[in-house]
Amino acid sequence: MDTASSVTGPEWLTVREVAQHYRVSERTVCRWALSGHLRMMRVGPTGRLIRIHRTE
């Protein structure tokens, strides 16, 4: 078990978590990610879900 990871939280955040942090809409975060302003990765079987790296 990685204790450092559990203290700082997950390395990849959901669009909702990022939107709440910056106090913007989820759509704005998606636009930022798709335009390349945020480092992102697509997950899920169809690749529709987006995760934003914590360092962004």
PDB file of N, H, CA, C and O in Angstrom:
ATOM      1  N   MET A   1       0.847  -1.194   0.000  1.00  0.00           N
ATOM      2  CA  MET A   1       0.000   0.000   0.000  1.00  0.00           C
ATOM      3  C   MET A   1       0.878   1.239   0.000  1.00  0.00           C
ATOM      4  O   MET A   1       1.805   1.347   0.803  1.00  0.00           O
ATOM      5  N   ASP A   2       0.598   2.152  -0.877  1.00  0.00           N
ATOM      6  H   ASP A   2      -0.155   2.064  -1.529  1.00  0.00           H
ATOM      7  CA  ASP A   2       1.372   3.379  -0.999  1.00  0.00           C
ATOM      8  C   ASP A   2       0.750   4.453  -0.115  1.00  0.00           C
ATOM      9  O   ASP A   2      -0.304   4.992  -0.450  1.00  0.00           O
ATOM     10  N   THR A   3       1.381   4.769   0.998  1.00  0.00           N
ATOM     11  H   THR A   3       2.238   4.332   1.271  1.00  0.00           H
ATOM     12  CA  THR A   3       0.806   5.734   1.927  1.00  0.00           C
ATOM     13  C   THR A   3       0.903   7.159   1.406  1.00  0.00           C
ATOM     14  O   THR A   3       0.035   7.979   1.706  1.00  0.00           O
ATOM     15  N   ALA A   4       1.935   7.474   0.635  1.00  0.00           N
ATOM     16  H   ALA A   4       2.640   6.808   0.391  1.00  0.00           H
ATOM     17  CA  ALA A   4       2.059   8.825   0.088  1.00  0.00           C
ATOM     18  C   ALA A   4       0.898   9.129  -0.852  1.00  0.00           C
ATOM     19  O   ALA A   4       0.378  10.244  -0.861  1.00  0.00           O
ATOM     20  N   SER A   5       0.496   8.143  -1.636  1.00  0.00           N
ATOM     21  H   SER A   5       0.919   7.237  -1.629  1.00  0.00           H
ATOM     22  CA  SER A   5      -0.613   8.326  -2.562  1.00  0.00           C
ATOM     23  C   SER A   5      -1.926   8.550  -1.820  1.00  0.00           C
ATOM     24  O   SER A   5      -2.750   9.364  -2.236  1.00  0.00           O
ATOM     25  N   SER A   6      -2.117   7.823  -0.718  1.00  0.00           N
ATOM     26  H   SER A   6      -1.448   7.162  -0.380  1.00  0.00           H
ATOM     27  CA  SER A   6      -3.374   7.965   0.009  1.00  0.00           C
ATOM     28  C   SER A   6      -3.463   9.295   0.743  1.00  0.00           C
ATOM     29  O   SER A   6      -4.563   9.789   0.992  1.00  0.00           O
ATOM     30  N   VAL A   7      -2.321   9.882   1.094  1.00  0.00           N
ATOM     31  H   VAL A   7      -1.427   9.481   0.892  1.00  0.00           H
ATOM     32  CA  VAL A   7      -2.328  11.173   1.782  1.00  0.00           C
ATOM     33  C   VAL A   7      -2.621  12.295   0.801  1.00  0.00           C
ATOM     34  O   VAL A   7      -3.419  13.183   1.102  1.00  0.00           O
ATOM     35  N   THR A   8      -1.997  12.273  -0.355  1.00  0.00           N
ATOM     36  H   THR A   8      -1.348  11.552  -0.599  1.00  0.00           H
ATOM     37  CA  THR A   8      -2.169  13.350  -1.327  1.00  0.00           C
ATOM     38  C   THR A   8      -3.388  13.146  -2.212  1.00  0.00           C
ATOM     39  O   THR A   8      -3.799  14.076  -2.907  1.00  0.00           O
ATOM     40  N   GLY A   9      -3.968  11.974  -2.207  1.00  0.00           N
ATOM     41  H   GLY A   9      -3.634  11.219  -1.643  1.00  0.00           H
ATOM     42  CA  GLY A   9      -5.127  11.705  -3.040  1.00  0.00           C
ATOM     43  C   GLY A   9      -4.719  11.078  -4.355  1.00  0.00           C
ATOM     44  O   GLY A   9      -3.545  10.775  -4.564  1.00  0.00           O
ATOM     45  N   PRO A  10      -5.682  10.881  -5.245  1.00  0.00           N
ATOM     46  CA  PRO A  10      -5.381  10.228  -6.520  1.00  0.00           C
ATOM     47  C   PRO A  10      -4.521  11.109  -7.413  1.00  0.00           C
ATOM     48  O   PRO A  10      -4.552  12.336  -7.321  1.00  0.00           O
ATOM     49  N   GLU A  11      -3.759  10.462  -8.273  1.00  0.00           N
ATOM     50  H   GLU A  11      -3.734   9.465  -8.349  1.00  0.00           H
ATOM     51  CA  GLU A  11      -2.902  11.195  -9.192  1.00  0.00           C
ATOM     52  C   GLU A  11      -3.703  11.831 -10.324  1.00  0.00           C
ATOM     53  O   GLU A  11      -3.341  12.898 -10.820  1.00  0.00           O
ATOM     54  N   TRP A  12      -4.796  11.175 -10.733  1.00  0.00           N
ATOM     55  H   TRP A  12      -5.090  10.309 -10.329  1.00  0.00           H
ATOM     56  CA  TRP A  12      -5.647  11.666 -11.809  1.00  0.00           C
ATOM     57  C   TRP A  12      -6.996  12.064 -11.230  1.00  0.00           C
ATOM     58  O   TRP A  12      -7.590  11.302 -10.467  1.00  0.00           O
ATOM     59  N   LEU A  13      -7.486  13.244 -11.581  1.00  0.00           N
ATOM     60  H   LEU A  13      -7.003  13.863 -12.201  1.00  0.00           H
ATOM     61  CA  LEU A  13      -8.742  13.781 -11.052  1.00  0.00           C
ATOM     62  C   LEU A  13      -9.828  13.764 -12.121  1.00  0.00           C
ATOM     63  O   LEU A  13      -9.541  13.787 -13.318  1.00  0.00           O
ATOM     64  N   THR A  14     -11.069  13.725 -11.672  1.00  0.00           N
ATOM     65  H   THR A  14     -11.302  13.707 -10.699  1.00  0.00           H
ATOM     66  CA  THR A  14     -12.194  13.780 -12.601  1.00  0.00           C
ATOM     67  C   THR A  14     -12.413  15.227 -13.045  1.00  0.00           C
ATOM     68  O   THR A  14     -11.913  16.167 -12.427  1.00  0.00           O
ATOM     69  N   VAL A  15     -13.156  15.376 -14.108  1.00  0.00           N
ATOM     70  H   VAL A  15     -13.562  14.612 -14.610  1.00  0.00           H
ATOM     71  CA  VAL A  15     -13.495  16.709 -14.612  1.00  0.00           C
ATOM     72  C   VAL A  15     -14.256  17.485 -13.536  1.00  0.00           C
ATOM     73  O   VAL A  15     -14.022  18.679 -13.350  1.00  0.00           O
ATOM     74  N   ARG A  16     -15.155  16.817 -12.837  1.00  0.00           N
ATOM     75  H   ARG A  16     -15.345  15.847 -12.988  1.00  0.00           H
ATOM     76  CA  ARG A  16     -15.938  17.468 -11.787  1.00  0.00           C
ATOM     77  C   ARG A  16     -15.031  17.991 -10.665  1.00  0.00           C
ATOM     78  O   ARG A  16     -15.220  19.112 -10.193  1.00  0.00           O
ATOM     79  N   GLU A  17     -14.061  17.196 -10.242  1.00  0.00           N
ATOM     80  H   GLU A  17     -13.907  16.286 -10.625  1.00  0.00           H
ATOM     81  CA  GLU A  17     -13.149  17.613  -9.169  1.00  0.00           C
ATOM     82  C   GLU A  17     -12.341  18.843  -9.571  1.00  0.00           C
ATOM     83  O   GLU A  17     -12.148  19.753  -8.764  1.00  0.00           O
ATOM     84  N   VAL A  18     -11.872  18.871 -10.807  1.00  0.00           N
ATOM     85  H   VAL A  18     -12.028  18.132 -11.462  1.00  0.00           H
ATOM     86  CA  VAL A  18     -11.103  20.016 -11.296  1.00  0.00           C
ATOM     87  C   VAL A  18     -11.994  21.247 -11.402  1.00  0.00           C
ATOM     88  O   VAL A  18     -11.578  22.349 -11.045  1.00  0.00           O
ATOM     89  N   ALA A  19     -13.215  21.063 -11.892  1.00  0.00           N
ATOM     90  H   ALA A  19     -13.552  20.168 -12.182  1.00  0.00           H
ATOM     91  CA  ALA A  19     -14.153  22.181 -12.021  1.00  0.00           C
ATOM     92  C   ALA A  19     -14.479  22.778 -10.659  1.00  0.00           C
ATOM     93  O   ALA A  19     -14.553  23.999 -10.526  1.00  0.00           O
ATOM     94  N   GLN A  20     -14.672  21.946  -9.654  1.00  0.00           N
ATOM     95  H   GLN A  20     -14.612  20.954  -9.762  1.00  0.00           H
ATOM     96  CA  GLN A  20     -14.958  22.447  -8.310  1.00  0.00           C
ATOM     97  C   GLN A  20     -13.754  23.195  -7.744  1.00  0.00           C
ATOM     98  O   GLN A  20     -13.913  24.212  -7.069  1.00  0.00           O
ATOM     99  N   HIS A  21     -12.561  22.696  -8.016  1.00  0.00           N
ATOM    100  H   HIS A  21     -12.432  21.869  -8.565  1.00  0.00           H
ATOM    101  CA  HIS A  21     -11.350  23.346  -7.504  1.00  0.00           C
ATOM    102  C   HIS A  21     -11.191  24.748  -8.089  1.00  0.00           C
ATOM    103  O   HIS A  21     -10.908  25.699  -7.360  1.00  0.00           O
ATOM    104  N   TYR A  22     -11.373  24.876  -9.408  1.00  0.00           N
ATOM    105  H   TYR A  22     -11.603  24.104 -10.000  1.00  0.00           H
ATOM    106  CA  TYR A  22     -11.192  26.171 -10.076  1.00  0.00           C
ATOM    107  C   TYR A  22     -12.468  27.011 -10.099  1.00  0.00           C
ATOM    108  O   TYR A  22     -12.451  28.157 -10.548  1.00  0.00           O
ATOM    109  N   ARG A  23     -13.571  26.444  -9.616  1.00  0.00           N
ATOM    110  H   ARG A  23     -13.584  25.513  -9.251  1.00  0.00           H
ATOM    111  CA  ARG A  23     -14.866  27.132  -9.588  1.00  0.00           C
ATOM    112  C   ARG A  23     -15.313  27.575 -10.978  1.00  0.00           C
ATOM    113  O   ARG A  23     -15.715  28.717 -11.199  1.00  0.00           O
ATOM    114  N   VAL A  24     -15.226  26.622 -11.902  1.00  0.00           N
ATOM    115  H   VAL A  24     -14.899  25.694 -11.723  1.00  0.00           H
ATOM    116  CA  VAL A  24     -15.699  26.831 -13.275  1.00  0.00           C
ATOM    117  C   VAL A  24     -16.610  25.654 -13.619  1.00  0.00           C
ATOM    118  O   VAL A  24     -16.740  24.714 -12.835  1.00  0.00           O
ATOM    119  N   SER A  25     -17.234  25.710 -14.785  1.00  0.00           N
ATOM    120  H   SER A  25     -17.128  26.474 -15.422  1.00  0.00           H
ATOM    121  CA  SER A  25     -18.121  24.623 -15.189  1.00  0.00           C
ATOM    122  C   SER A  25     -17.302  23.422 -15.685  1.00  0.00           C
ATOM    123  O   SER A  25     -16.138  23.552 -16.063  1.00  0.00           O
ATOM    124  N   GLU A  26     -17.942  22.270 -15.669  1.00  0.00           N
ATOM    125  H   GLU A  26     -18.888  22.165 -15.362  1.00  0.00           H
ATOM    126  CA  GLU A  26     -17.300  21.056 -16.169  1.00  0.00           C
ATOM    127  C   GLU A  26     -17.004  21.193 -17.662  1.00  0.00           C
ATOM    128  O   GLU A  26     -16.006  20.669 -18.156  1.00  0.00           O
ATOM    129  N   ARG A  27     -17.863  21.888 -18.360  1.00  0.00           N
ATOM    130  H   ARG A  27     -18.674  22.314 -17.959  1.00  0.00           H
ATOM    131  CA  ARG A  27     -17.655  22.097 -19.795  1.00  0.00           C
ATOM    132  C   ARG A  27     -16.379  22.908 -20.056  1.00  0.00           C
ATOM    133  O   ARG A  27     -15.650  22.636 -21.009  1.00  0.00           O
ATOM    134  N   THR A  28     -16.119  23.897 -19.210  1.00  0.00           N
ATOM    135  H   THR A  28     -16.711  24.118 -18.435  1.00  0.00           H
ATOM    136  CA  THR A  28     -14.903  24.698 -19.338  1.00  0.00           C
ATOM    137  C   THR A  28     -13.669  23.827 -19.149  1.00  0.00           C
ATOM    138  O   THR A  28     -12.701  23.953 -19.898  1.00  0.00           O
ATOM    139  N   VAL A  29     -13.695  22.949 -18.156  1.00  0.00           N
ATOM    140  H   VAL A  29     -14.481  22.847 -17.547  1.00  0.00           H
ATOM    141  CA  VAL A  29     -12.561  22.053 -17.912  1.00  0.00           C
ATOM    142  C   VAL A  29     -12.351  21.138 -19.113  1.00  0.00           C
ATOM    143  O   VAL A  29     -11.212  20.905 -19.516  1.00  0.00           O
ATOM    144  N   CYS A  30     -13.420  20.622 -19.685  1.00  0.00           N
ATOM    145  H   CYS A  30     -14.346  20.811 -19.358  1.00  0.00           H
ATOM    146  CA  CYS A  30     -13.303  19.778 -20.880  1.00  0.00           C
ATOM    147  C   CYS A  30     -12.678  20.553 -22.031  1.00  0.00           C
ATOM    148  O   CYS A  30     -11.828  20.025 -22.748  1.00  0.00           O
ATOM    149  N   ARG A  31     -13.089  21.788 -22.208  1.00  0.00           N
ATOM    150  H   ARG A  31     -13.780  22.217 -21.625  1.00  0.00           H
ATOM    151  CA  ARG A  31     -12.508  22.611 -23.272  1.00  0.00           C
ATOM    152  C   ARG A  31     -11.022  22.838 -23.046  1.00  0.00           C
ATOM    153  O   ARG A  31     -10.225  22.754 -23.980  1.00  0.00           O
ATOM    154  N   TRP A  32     -10.646  23.132 -21.781  1.00  0.00           N
ATOM    155  H   TRP A  32     -11.294  23.201 -21.022  1.00  0.00           H
ATOM    156  CA  TRP A  32      -9.227  23.321 -21.456  1.00  0.00           C
ATOM    157  C   TRP A  32      -8.430  22.066 -21.776  1.00  0.00           C
ATOM    158  O   TRP A  32      -7.347  22.141 -22.358  1.00  0.00           O
ATOM    159  N   ALA A  33      -8.967  20.917 -21.396  1.00  0.00           N
ATOM    160  H   ALA A  33      -9.847  20.856 -20.924  1.00  0.00           H
ATOM    161  CA  ALA A  33      -8.267  19.641 -21.606  1.00  0.00           C
ATOM    162  C   ALA A  33      -8.144  19.322 -23.098  1.00  0.00           C
ATOM    163  O   ALA A  33      -7.072  18.938 -23.565  1.00  0.00           O
ATOM    164  N   LEU A  34      -9.221  19.478 -23.831  1.00  0.00           N
ATOM    165  H   LEU A  34     -10.092  19.790 -23.451  1.00  0.00           H
ATOM    166  CA  LEU A  34      -9.205  19.155 -25.254  1.00  0.00           C
ATOM    167  C   LEU A  34      -8.348  20.120 -26.058  1.00  0.00           C
ATOM    168  O   LEU A  34      -7.839  19.754 -27.118  1.00  0.00           O
ATOM    169  N   SER A  35      -8.179  21.351 -25.573  1.00  0.00           N
ATOM    170  H   SER A  35      -8.592  21.649 -24.713  1.00  0.00           H
ATOM    171  CA  SER A  35      -7.342  22.320 -26.286  1.00  0.00           C
ATOM    172  C   SER A  35      -5.867  22.173 -25.939  1.00  0.00           C
ATOM    173  O   SER A  35      -5.017  22.819 -26.551  1.00  0.00           O
ATOM    174  N   GLY A  36      -5.558  21.319 -24.951  1.00  0.00           N
ATOM    175  H   GLY A  36      -6.249  20.795 -24.454  1.00  0.00           H
ATOM    176  CA  GLY A  36      -4.159  21.079 -24.607  1.00  0.00           C
ATOM    177  C   GLY A  36      -3.647  21.881 -23.431  1.00  0.00           C
ATOM    178  O   GLY A  36      -2.468  21.777 -23.094  1.00  0.00           O
ATOM    179  N   HIS A  37      -4.485  22.672 -22.797  1.00  0.00           N
ATOM    180  H   HIS A  37      -5.443  22.756 -23.070  1.00  0.00           H
ATOM    181  CA  HIS A  37      -4.055  23.472 -21.655  1.00  0.00           C
ATOM    182  C   HIS A  37      -3.879  22.645 -20.388  1.00  0.00           C
ATOM    183  O   HIS A  37      -3.160  23.058 -19.479  1.00  0.00           O
ATOM    184  N   LEU A  38      -4.524  21.482 -20.316  1.00  0.00           N
ATOM    185  H   LEU A  38      -5.108  21.147 -21.055  1.00  0.00           H
ATOM    186  CA  LEU A  38      -4.400  20.584 -19.177  1.00  0.00           C
ATOM    187  C   LEU A  38      -3.956  19.214 -19.681  1.00  0.00           C
ATOM    188  O   LEU A  38      -4.429  18.736 -20.712  1.00  0.00           O
ATOM    189  N   ARG A  39      -3.038  18.588 -18.939  1.00  0.00           N
ATOM    190  H   ARG A  39      -2.654  18.976 -18.101  1.00  0.00           H
ATOM    191  CA  ARG A  39      -2.618  17.233 -19.303  1.00  0.00           C
ATOM    192  C   ARG A  39      -3.744  16.280 -18.931  1.00  0.00           C
ATOM    193  O   ARG A  39      -4.197  16.252 -17.786  1.00  0.00           O
ATOM    194  N   MET A  40      -4.185  15.510 -19.896  1.00  0.00           N
ATOM    195  H   MET A  40      -3.818  15.532 -20.826  1.00  0.00           H
ATOM    196  CA  MET A  40      -5.328  14.632 -19.665  1.00  0.00           C
ATOM    197  C   MET A  40      -5.060  13.244 -20.217  1.00  0.00           C
ATOM    198  O   MET A  40      -4.131  13.027 -20.994  1.00  0.00           O
ATOM    199  N   MET A  41      -5.898  12.315 -19.794  1.00  0.00           N
ATOM    200  H   MET A  41      -6.653  12.491 -19.163  1.00  0.00           H
ATOM    201  CA  MET A  41      -5.891  10.977 -20.364  1.00  0.00           C
ATOM    202  C   MET A  41      -7.342  10.528 -20.486  1.00  0.00           C
ATOM    203  O   MET A  41      -8.190  10.880 -19.667  1.00  0.00           O
ATOM    204  N   ARG A  42      -7.602   9.753 -21.512  1.00  0.00           N
ATOM    205  H   ARG A  42      -6.913   9.466 -22.177  1.00  0.00           H
ATOM    206  CA  ARG A  42      -8.941   9.207 -21.715  1.00  0.00           C
ATOM    207  C   ARG A  42      -8.988   7.804 -21.124  1.00  0.00           C
ATOM    208  O   ARG A  42      -8.052   7.021 -21.284  1.00  0.00           O
ATOM    209  N   VAL A  43     -10.079   7.498 -20.445  1.00  0.00           N
ATOM    210  H   VAL A  43     -10.840   8.134 -20.316  1.00  0.00           H
ATOM    211  CA  VAL A  43     -10.241   6.184 -19.826  1.00  0.00           C
ATOM    212  C   VAL A  43     -11.588   5.598 -20.203  1.00  0.00           C
ATOM    213  O   VAL A  43     -12.438   6.276 -20.779  1.00  0.00           O
ATOM    214  N   GLY A  44     -11.769   4.345 -19.876  1.00  0.00           N
ATOM    215  H   GLY A  44     -11.079   3.793 -19.408  1.00  0.00           H
ATOM    216  CA  GLY A  44     -13.026   3.667 -20.171  1.00  0.00           C
ATOM    217  C   GLY A  44     -12.948   2.918 -21.476  1.00  0.00           C
ATOM    218  O   GLY A  44     -12.029   3.131 -22.267  1.00  0.00           O
ATOM    219  N   PRO A  45     -13.905   2.042 -21.707  1.00  0.00           N
ATOM    220  CA  PRO A  45     -13.876   1.208 -22.910  1.00  0.00           C
ATOM    221  C   PRO A  45     -14.011   2.006 -24.206  1.00  0.00           C
ATOM    222  O   PRO A  45     -13.478   1.601 -25.239  1.00  0.00           O
ATOM    223  N   THR A  46     -14.714   3.129 -24.163  1.00  0.00           N
ATOM    224  H   THR A  46     -15.147   3.459 -23.324  1.00  0.00           H
ATOM    225  CA  THR A  46     -14.879   3.932 -25.379  1.00  0.00           C
ATOM    226  C   THR A  46     -13.976   5.157 -25.392  1.00  0.00           C
ATOM    227  O   THR A  46     -13.904   5.863 -26.398  1.00  0.00           O
ATOM    228  N   GLY A  47     -13.291   5.416 -24.292  1.00  0.00           N
ATOM    229  H   GLY A  47     -13.350   4.843 -23.475  1.00  0.00           H
ATOM    230  CA  GLY A  47     -12.398   6.570 -24.223  1.00  0.00           C
ATOM    231  C   GLY A  47     -13.108   7.890 -24.050  1.00  0.00           C
ATOM    232  O   GLY A  47     -12.535   8.940 -24.339  1.00  0.00           O
ATOM    233  N   ARG A  48     -14.336   7.862 -23.588  1.00  0.00           N
ATOM    234  H   ARG A  48     -14.801   7.009 -23.353  1.00  0.00           H
ATOM    235  CA  ARG A  48     -15.101   9.106 -23.435  1.00  0.00           C
ATOM    236  C   ARG A  48     -14.810   9.813 -22.119  1.00  0.00           C
ATOM    237  O   ARG A  48     -14.989  11.026 -22.017  1.00  0.00           O
ATOM    238  N   LEU A  49     -14.368   9.075 -21.119  1.00  0.00           N
ATOM    239  H   LEU A  49     -14.223   8.089 -21.202  1.00  0.00           H
ATOM    240  CA  LEU A  49     -14.102   9.681 -19.815  1.00  0.00           C
ATOM    241  C   LEU A  49     -12.736  10.343 -19.820  1.00  0.00           C
ATOM    242  O   LEU A  49     -11.774   9.812 -20.376  1.00  0.00           O
ATOM    243  N   ILE A  50     -12.665  11.498 -19.198  1.00  0.00           N
ATOM    244  H   ILE A  50     -13.446  11.929 -18.746  1.00  0.00           H
ATOM    245  CA  ILE A  50     -11.420  12.263 -19.164  1.00  0.00           C
ATOM    246  C   ILE A  50     -10.940  12.345 -17.726  1.00  0.00           C
ATOM    247  O   ILE A  50     -11.736  12.550 -16.810  1.00  0.00           O
ATOM    248  N   ARG A  51      -9.641  12.187 -17.528  1.00  0.00           N
ATOM    249  H   ARG A  51      -8.994  12.020 -18.271  1.00  0.00           H
ATOM    250  CA  ARG A  51      -9.012  12.401 -16.231  1.00  0.00           C
ATOM    251  C   ARG A  51      -7.904  13.424 -16.412  1.00  0.00           C
ATOM    252  O   ARG A  51      -7.162  13.385 -17.394  1.00  0.00           O
ATOM    253  N   ILE A  52      -7.797  14.343 -15.454  1.00  0.00           N
ATOM    254  H   ILE A  52      -8.400  14.375 -14.656  1.00  0.00           H
ATOM    255  CA  ILE A  52      -6.814  15.429 -15.489  1.00  0.00           C
ATOM    256  C   ILE A  52      -5.740  15.123 -14.466  1.00  0.00           C
ATOM    257  O   ILE A  52      -6.046  14.736 -13.338  1.00  0.00           O
ATOM    258  N   HIS A  53      -4.477  15.295 -14.850  1.00  0.00           N
ATOM    259  H   HIS A  53      -4.229  15.610 -15.766  1.00  0.00           H
ATOM    260  CA  HIS A  53      -3.395  15.018 -13.913  1.00  0.00           C
ATOM    261  C   HIS A  53      -3.365  16.052 -12.805  1.00  0.00           C
ATOM    262  O   HIS A  53      -3.573  17.241 -13.045  1.00  0.00           O
ATOM    263  N   ARG A  54      -3.105  15.591 -11.586  1.00  0.00           N
ATOM    264  H   ARG A  54      -2.936  14.624 -11.391  1.00  0.00           H
ATOM    265  CA  ARG A  54      -3.130  16.444 -10.394  1.00  0.00           C
ATOM    266  C   ARG A  54      -2.173  17.639 -10.509  1.00  0.00           C
ATOM    267  O   ARG A  54      -2.475  18.710  -9.982  1.00  0.00           O
ATOM    268  N   THR A  55      -1.041  17.482 -11.177  1.00  0.00           N
ATOM    269  H   THR A  55      -0.796  16.612 -11.605  1.00  0.00           H
ATOM    270  CA  THR A  55      -0.058  18.566 -11.254  1.00  0.00           C
ATOM    271  C   THR A  55      -0.535  19.734 -12.101  1.00  0.00           C
ATOM    272  O   THR A  55       0.055  20.813 -12.059  1.00  0.00           O
ATOM    273  N   GLU A  56      -1.588  19.532 -12.862  1.00  0.00           N
ATOM    274  H   GLU A  56      -2.068  18.656 -12.896  1.00  0.00           H
ATOM    275  CA  GLU A  56      -2.114  20.625 -13.683  1.00  0.00           C
ATOM    276  C   GLU A  56      -2.924  21.551 -12.811  1.00  0.00           C
ATOM    277  O   GLU A  56      -3.463  22.545 -13.299  1.00  0.00           O
TER     278      GLU A  56
END
